[in-house]
Amino acid sequence: MAEDLVLDTAIRDWVLIPLSVVMVLIGVLRYFVSKLMRSSQSPDAKIIKEGQVIIRARNLRAGANFIPPKSFRARRAYFSNEENGLLFVPKGQAQNAQAQMFSDPNMAMDMMKKNLSMIIPQTLTFAWVNFFFSGFVAAKIPFPLTQRFRSMLQNGIDLSTVDVSYVSSRSWYFLNLFGLRGLFSLILGEENATDDTQRMMQMSGFGFDPSKSLGAEKDGLDIVQHEWALPKFEQRAEAVLKKLVS
């Protein structure tokens, strides 16, 4: 049977609260450091244009059934025509995102700065937590949990007799690392919120390849089965009026 522990208030004052405050301060500081390291270069007009074309094509797919068949076919040909369609990318003009990154030193430098602004602070913070706060039971979840959460909530504590709802100091660090986006959105704004999970997923990426997005959107627009919905609305309205009159 799992044992119930009595947590010392000193752990709350000297482990739980300082660790949470430090994680918030490091996140805010890292945002301003990454903002200072960000290179001030104007966005590429071609990439912006291609992004707007993709948005317009998606809106056409979403509202296809509310456009007459003739108008929809004309709009689809305007986007996906094999000769001069906006979504058509010739094979010779398709860019490799990895080659584009290596050909543009500013893009590679920006990616390196973003990765360093995430790796260095988190490495130092984890070393600090592991050295000073390792082995503490810092908090308790106020609801029961299954055994599957033990490895996530009790990292650094090798006691199977302790209830799963207790959280170790090292696990509390990881919970703050991946769960403070909502707080950062309140402090820094929604667009400026620091999202470590997104950054970790983008660390192995090599940039944005617009040719793939244009091709995928073209394929999606070509397979749309158009079915004009407005005549059905007229029939429904007529049926409703007949019921009201009768």
N, C-alpha and C positions, 0 to 999 in steps of 0.2 A: 504494500500500500504506500502511496506517495506521502511523503512527510510534508507537514506545514511548517514553514519557517516564520520567524518573527524578525522582520527587517529593522535594523538599527536606523534611527533618524539621522545619524551621522553619515550613513551611506547616501541618504537622500541629499544632504547638504554638501558633501564633499566629493561625491561621485556622479549622481544622477543629474543634478542641476548644473554643475560646472561643465559636464560633458555636453549637455544639450546647448548651453549658452555658447560654448566654444564652436560647436558645429554650425550654429547660426552665424556667428561672427566670421568664421572661415568662409562660409558660402557667400556672404555679402562682400567680404574682402576679395574673394576670387572673382566675383562679378566685376568689380571696379578694376582689378588688375587686368583681366581679359579685355575690358573695354579700352584701357590705355594701350594694350598691346595690339589691338586690332588696327590693321592698316586701313587708312582712309582712301579708298579707291572707288570711283564711280561704278555702278553696276553696268554690266554689259547689256547694251540695248538689244542685241539679238536674242539673248536669253530671256529678257523681259517680254519681247514680242512673242517668242515661242510659248512662254507660259500663258500669255493672254489668249493665244490661239487654242491652247489645250482647254482653258476654262470655257471658251465659247463653244468648243465642240462638245464638252461635257454637258453644258446647258442645252444644246441641241438634242443630245441623246435623252436627257431627262424630260424634256417637253416635246418629244417627237410626236406623240399621239394627239397633241393639241394643235398641230399644224396640218393643213390640208396636204394630201399626198403629193400633189404637184409641187407645192412649195418645199416640202421636205426633201424631195428628190433633187431639187435645184440646190438647196443648201448643202446636202450631202455631197453632191458633185463639186460644189465650191470648195469643200474641205478635203475630200479624198480623191479628187481627180488624179489620174496617173501622170498627167502632163504638167499641170501647174497648180495642183491642189495645195492648200496651205499645210496639210498634214503629211503630204508626200515628201519623203526625204530620199534622194538618190543614193545608191549604194556607195558611190565614190565620195559623197559629202558627209557620210556618217562619221562622227567623231568618237574616238575612244576616250572615255572619261579618264582612264589612267594616263594615257599619253598626253591628254590635255593638261593634267595636273603637273606632269613633269616638264612640259613645255612652258608652263606659266610659273615662274619662281614665286610670285606673290601668293598664288593659291597654295603651293606647297608650304610656304612659310606660315601662312595663316593656319593651315591645318596643324602644323607642328606647334604653333603657339597655343592653340586650343587644347591639344593633347597634353602639353606640358603644364598648362594652367589647371588641368584636372589631376594629372598623375602626381606631381610634386606635392601639392598640399595634402592630398589624401594619403600619400605614402607617409609623410611626416606625422599626420594626425593619427594614423593607425599605429605607427611605432610608439607615439606618445601614449595612446590608450593601452596598447599591449604592455608597455613598461610599467605604467603607474596604476592602472585600473584592472589588470588582468585577475580573474578569479573572483570578482565581486558579484553577488546577486543584487542587482540594482533596483528592480521593480517587480511588480506582479500584475499580470493581466486580470482585470476584474470579471472574467468569465472563463468557463472551463474550455480546454482545448484537447485535441487528440494527440496521440504519440507522434504523429507525423511532424508536428511543429517543434519537437524537441531539438533537433539539429539546427533549426533556424533561430530559436529563442534562447538556447543555452549553449552557445558557442564558447568554448573555454572552460566549461564545467562538466566533468566526467562523473556525474552522480545520477544514476538511473532511478534512485529512490526519491529525488526531488520532483515535486509536481511540475507538470509541463507549463503551467501558467507563469512560472517565475522566469524572469528575463535576466541574463547575465550582462555585465557591463560591455563586453565585446559585441554581443548581439544588439544591445541598445545603440551602439555606435553605428552598426549597419542599418538599423531601423531609421535612425536619423539621417543617414546618408541618402537613403532612397525614399524617404517619406516627408521631406521638408519642402517639396515643391509648392504646396498650397501656401505655406508661410512665406516663401520667397515671392510668390505671386502677389501677396498682400504688401510686402515690403518694397519690392522692386518693380512691380507691375507684371501683368500676365505675359507680355512679350519678352520681358527680361528675366523671367524666372529661370533659375538654374535647375536643369534636369540632368542628373548624373546618369540615369539609365539610358537616356537618349544619346548622351555623349559617348557612353561605352559602346553602344550599338554602332555609332558612326566612326569609331576609331579605325575599323578595318575598311572603311569606304574610301574611294578615290575620286570623289566629286560627283557632280550631277551630269548625266548624259541625256541631253534633250532629245536626241534622235530616237532613243528607245521609247521615251514617253510619247513622242509624236507618232511613232509606228504603232504603239499599243492603242492609242486613242483612235487612230485610223482603222485598225482592225475592229475595235469595238463599235465604231460608227457604221462599218460596212455590214455587220451582222444584225443590225437593228431591224426587227420586223415591225414595220409601220402599220398601225391600225388606228384610224382616225376615230377619236372618242366622242366628238361633238354630236354626230347623228344619234348616238345612243342617248345622250343627254336630252335631245329633243324628243325622242320617243318616251323617255321616262317622264319628262315634263308633261307630255300629252296624256300619258296614262294617269298621272296624278290629277290633272285637270278634269279628266273624264270621271274619276272617282269622286271628286269634289262636287261636280255638277249633278251626278246621279245620286 
